[in-house]
């Protein structure tokens, strides 16, 4: 070696992916270090430095320590690179060839792969190197197929595919596959959902958490000794990103379910995550205790779908995103300006454009809307407080599927269909065997198979639809309970808050104004969460309803 070469570093590179780890100890980082150290000592390489990427796939070169080593190569600091075998360097045939056959020779860097006996300086083993690299890539492709098959098998058995545990949960000490609530983090998750219900967007929520010095998920994981690939040094331990808030608000798994196949990779070579369409997700209910109830989660998704944008004044309405035109069904926009005071702020149909649009003007002032909605919420709260039995009877008439008898019948039909589907599977298997053994002629077999398959297909379709109906009916019961819990607190409220509005109101339709008794009035159709329109009966209607209840009791 020249004096210059002696001053340069010999890079000892180790890599292990999660998939390689399944091969046992032979590819472990400890084992690679030992082999490389011994080889360097035996062959006179003194100025050595380890570069290690643990848990990173060989199909990508976007690896932290590999990139650090590559920067040092380009700066002329590294003279030789040694790996245990070519697959440790990489499993992407084209990229491996680019480094070993073009970049490193151009920079005068020697490359050694111990297992394949490759040494580019001595021109040993290089003729077989391309074939070894092709085989390594083929191995990566086969491993990817096997992993996807394992995922599918686990999903078919109703098991969770992803190993990522979201903020708010942790592994059970008794069963590593089971998630349990991490109460300290779960409190923050509930707080985030509550702030959203109060009308705050992700950016404002993040700012609130930062001001209250609540640890970000990454900082929290570090504080409790949980592994994380992210770093908090750049932004600080209390810095919450908008994307992390959005991810928490959209994570359906907080309702106690498992969501499989939400994302996938472009391919085993392109490690870019892409989102699958929602219809391709697999949702398995009740796999862990819920942090957020279903009604709160769904309400937050509705609010996020109808995001509220501030006006030029910076002011916003309690009802933005909830108001629609009763005629054309377009949204109503909140209109405010610095030149007008709050009493002049109003909502107007977005399809109306100074008589040039597709709809006539549908207009209501914000102050009138606030007073009207406050009075309506109070009236509904007082009515339910005084006549809850009547209200529940009115609700049951509108939502017949909520009746216990109907639900019991539906459940019984589902169970009966499921048993028959299993029986048909056995019958199909039996006639298939009888046909193979010659006990049933082909013509008879085809006819029986067609009948069984048609019946099974019909039952599967019925069961799927019935389960959806049952789930919707059960969700109606949950939604009703949450609605009643909220409305009962509203009998004496002095003003509406964003949380009350977001929990109680799903939609408000604004009719065109009309003069009634010489006064211009605007009719509102208010759709409450869970119950829809509520028509509070007058004294005569109340007496009739109570008589109906008495007769049907």
Beta strands, then each sheet from edge to edge (+ up, - down):
strand 1: 9-16
strand 2: 48-54
strand 3: 78-83
strand 4: 110-113
strand 5: 118-119
strand 6: 169-171
strand 7: 179-181
strand 8: 258-260
strand 9: 263-265
strand 10: 273-275
strand 11: 282-284
strand 12: 323-325
strand 13: 332-335
strand 14: 346-349
strand 15: 363-365
strand 16: 505-510
strand 17: 514-516
strand 18: 519-521
strand 19: 524-528
strand 20: 532-533
sheet 1: 2+ 1+ 3+ 4+ 5-
sheet 2: 6+ 7-
sheet 3: 8+ 11-
sheet 4: 9+ 10-
sheet 5: 12+ 16+ 19- 20+
sheet 6: 13+ 14- 15+
sheet 7: 17+ 18-
end
